[in-house]
Amino acid sequence: MTLDDLIQRLRDFAAARGWEPDHTPKNLVMALAGEVGELTALFQWLTPEQSAAAMAEPELRGKVLDEIADVMLYLARLADVLGVDLLAAANAKVDRNETRFPAP
């Protein structure tokens, strides 16, 4: 599945449920922030070593995967609603960062 396929699946999912009116940029940003908060909460009190090993613990792994997926889905939906090409925007940002932070 490509990113475009996923975005179309999200469009279809929202349309089938009549959610398009609620999928405003404001609402999607708020939902995205909430999901990032839930992902953050999973790591909040872990040591650096525990956080690096999070995917080795089955229960935590499942929660992390779910929250990362939620973040990705809301970000993809937000970008689609705003007409942003996520891959183009990400590549442009890396290009700017290469200039801002040149390798030694």
Helices and strands as residue ranges (DSSP letters): H 3-16, G 20-22, H 25-43, H 48-52, G 54-56, H 58-82, H 86-100
